[in-house]
């Protein structure tokens, strides 16, 4: 549920749902019931255009964060312009040049209330190969935002508040 709330907040941001190509936070039907309009987003399976240099087998074996956000490195708006193109259309047309895009991976994890560090390290290790593959693909910048919440609802300044603030500060 927390991952869905985060995706809803991102969808309402200045970049809109246009910039969310992937989620792994529930079925498309359930997401739609909860008000998430991600009809253009891949769900559960990474889109092949994201890592076009990988084989289908390697892509399927790749880690899947809870959400991926694509942002142009120059400007961000939910309105498609020449400076803010619809990357999904570019990808579909096989004209996506990865260089001008920032890729933000979002991972939400529950952890022990008194020891969040181990879950943070697990999340980093879980997505290290995906980040390396995205880097090799040529994307301008790849960032992992790990949001940790304690099993009893504990929130942490550095592990909950900071990643959420970083996401809120995205253009």
Buried (B, 14 or more C-beta within 10 A) or exposed (E): EEBBEBBBEBBEBEBBBBBBBBBBBBEBEEBEEBEBEBEEBBBEEBBEBBBEEBEEEEBEEBBBBBBBBBBBEEEBBBEEEEEBBBBBEBBEEEEBEBEBBBBBBBBBBBBBEEEBEEBBEBBEEBBEEBBEBBBEBEBBEBBBBBBBBBEEEBEBEEBBEEBBEEBEEBB
